[in-house]
Amino acid sequence: MNIITISREFGSGGREVGKRLADVLGYAYYDREIETEIAKRMHMDVGYVAKAMEQGMTRNIPLHFGRTLASYPMLKQQVDILVEKQRMLKEVAAASDCVIVGRAADVILEEYKPFKVFVYADMAYKLKRCQGYAEMGENLTPREMEKAIKKIDAGRSQYHAMFLDIEWGRKEFYHLCVNTSGMEIKKIVPHIADYARDWFEGSRR
């Protein structure tokens, strides 16, 4: 199966890149669907699952979760979410070609040899895109919005570190890093798709 993982800075348009890329390639697309399905399987609130997966768990669960699970006392419910997430990601990766946004999929699915993309942008562009984002709340000043963006990205970095001791966003870890600053995403996605096709073709030689 061809698996593409999209890691992204908040406000960089990574979700849009992932969705458009899946459409261009004809791949299955997974983003918030992951939390929805986990919540359904575990009979939990989807909002709680989403918060736990990207922000709310790192204070209680140590780094390198995948390698030290048995070594630390943890909150069982939080660990169960992580375990179920890993199980589900591997299920969807084995089922069909797909694009997965976030969820530390680049690390968790390493055995599937995914094409790893990191999407980033300068702060001015991210601030512009974040205007109107429900996640940002209402009536935030630009300074408050920038602080919130940095906090969200710090949480993503810390969450990623739970699975692998490599800095989140470090270019050496990804096959393609895309700066969306000032770009129209729908115009650059076909080029990303071509790059991905060539990469998969080359990886089979």
C-alpha positions in Angstrom: 0.0 0.0 0.0 1.1 3.6 -0.6 0.8 5.6 2.6 1.4 9.3 2.8 1.6 11.0 6.2 1.1 14.8 6.6 2.7 16.5 9.6 1.9 20.2 9.8 2.3 23.4 11.8 -1.0 24.7 12.9 -2.4 27.2 10.4 -0.1 26.2 7.6 -2.8 24.5 5.6 -1.6 21.0 6.2 -5.1 19.6 6.4 -6.1 21.2 3.1 -2.9 19.8 1.5 -3.7 16.3 2.8 -7.4 16.4 1.6 -6.5 17.8 -1.9 -3.6 15.3 -2.2 -5.9 12.4 -1.4 -8.4 13.6 -4.0 -5.8 14.0 -6.7 -4.3 10.6 -6.1 -7.6 8.8 -5.5 -6.4 7.7 -2.0 -8.5 7.3 1.1 -8.2 10.3 3.5 -8.0 10.2 7.3 -7.9 13.1 9.7 -10.6 13.7 12.3 -12.2 10.4 11.2 -9.6 8.7 13.4 -10.8 10.3 16.6 -14.4 9.7 15.6 -13.9 6.0 15.1 -11.9 5.6 18.2 -14.6 7.3 20.3 -17.2 5.0 18.7 -15.2 1.9 19.5 -14.4 3.0 23.0 -17.8 4.5 23.8 -16.2 7.9 24.6 -16.8 11.5 23.8 -15.1 12.4 20.5 -14.0 15.8 21.9 -12.2 14.2 24.8 -10.5 11.7 22.5 -9.3 14.4 20.1 -7.9 16.5 23.0 -6.2 13.5 24.6 -4.6 12.4 21.3 -2.9 15.8 20.6 -2.7 17.8 23.8 -4.1 16.3 27.0 -2.0 13.3 27.6 1.6 14.4 27.6 1.6 15.6 31.2 0.9 12.1 32.4 2.5 9.8 29.9 6.3 9.8 29.6 8.3 10.2 26.5 9.0 7.2 24.3 5.6 5.7 25.1 6.0 2.9 22.5 9.2 1.6 24.1 8.5 2.1 27.8 4.8 1.4 28.3 5.3 -1.3 30.9 7.8 0.8 32.9 5.6 3.6 34.2 2.3 4.0 36.1 -0.2 5.7 33.8 -3.8 6.5 33.6 -5.4 3.5 32.0 -8.0 5.4 30.0 -5.3 7.5 28.4 -3.1 4.5 27.5 -6.1 2.7 26.1 -6.7 5.6 23.7 -3.1 5.5 22.5 -3.2 1.7 22.0 -6.4 1.9 20.1 -5.1 4.7 17.9 -2.0 2.7 17.0 -4.2 -0.3 16.2 -6.6 1.7 14.0 -3.8 3.5 12.1 -2.3 0.2 11.2 -5.7 -1.1 10.1 -6.3 1.7 7.7 -2.7 1.6 6.4 -3.1 -2.1 5.6 -6.5 -1.6 4.0 -5.8 0.8 1.1 -3.6 3.6 -0.3 -4.2 6.5 2.0 -3.3 10.0 3.2 -3.2 10.5 7.0 -3.0 13.9 8.6 -1.2 14.2 11.9 -1.8 11.6 14.7 2.0 10.8 14.8 1.2 8.5 11.8 4.7 9.1 10.3 6.2 7.4 13.4 3.6 4.8 14.2 3.5 3.5 10.6 7.2 3.4 10.0 7.1 -0.3 9.2 4.8 0.6 6.2 7.5 2.9 4.8 5.2 6.0 4.3 6.0 9.0 2.3 6.4 11.7 4.9 5.5 15.3 4.3 5.9 18.2 6.6 3.9 21.4 5.9 4.9 24.7 7.4 4.6 28.4 6.9 5.7 31.8 8.3 3.7 33.2 11.1 2.1 36.0 9.1 0.6 33.5 6.7 -0.6 31.3 9.6 -2.2 34.2 11.4 -4.1 35.1 8.2 -5.3 31.5 7.7 -6.3 31.1 11.4 -8.7 33.9 11.3 -12.1 32.3 11.7 -10.7 28.9 12.8 -13.1 27.5 15.4 -10.2 26.1 17.4 -8.8 29.6 18.0 -11.9 30.9 19.6 -13.3 34.4 18.9 -12.0 37.9 19.2 -8.3 37.0 19.7 -5.7 39.7 19.0 -2.9 38.8 16.6 -0.6 38.5 19.5 -2.9 36.2 21.4 -3.4 34.1 18.2 0.3 33.8 17.7 0.7 32.6 21.3 -2.1 30.0 20.7 -0.5 28.7 17.5 2.9 28.3 19.2 1.2 26.4 22.1 -0.6 24.0 19.8 2.6 23.3 17.8 4.5 22.8 21.1 1.9 20.2 22.0 2.2 18.5 18.7 6.0 18.4 19.1 5.7 16.9 22.6 3.2 14.4 21.4 5.4 13.3 18.6 8.3 12.8 21.0 6.3 10.3 22.9 6.8 7.9 20.0 10.2 8.8 18.6 13.2 10.7 20.0 13.5 12.9 16.8 12.6 16.5 16.8 9.2 17.2 15.2 9.6 19.2 12.0 13.3 18.4 11.6 13.8 18.3 7.8 16.0 15.2 7.9 13.1 13.1 9.1 10.8 13.9 6.2 10.9 13.1 2.5 9.3 16.4 1.5 9.0 19.7 3.4 6.5 22.2 1.9 6.4 25.9 2.7 2.9 27.1 2.0 3.6 30.8 2.8 1.9 33.0 0.1 1.0 29.9 -2.0 -2.4 28.8 -3.3 -2.5 25.3 -2.0 -4.7 23.9 -4.8 -2.1 24.9 -7.3 0.9 23.2 -5.5 -0.8 20.0 -4.6 -0.5 18.4 -8.1 3.2 18.9 -7.9 3.3 17.2 -4.5 1.3 14.4 -6.0 3.8 14.0 -8.8 6.7 14.0 -6.3 4.9 11.3 -4.3 4.3 9.1 -7.3 7.9 9.3 -8.3 9.0 8.5 -4.7 6.8 5.4 -4.5 8.0 4.3 -7.9 11.6 4.8 -6.9 11.2 3.0 -3.6 10.1 -0.2 -5.4 13.2 -0.4 -7.6 
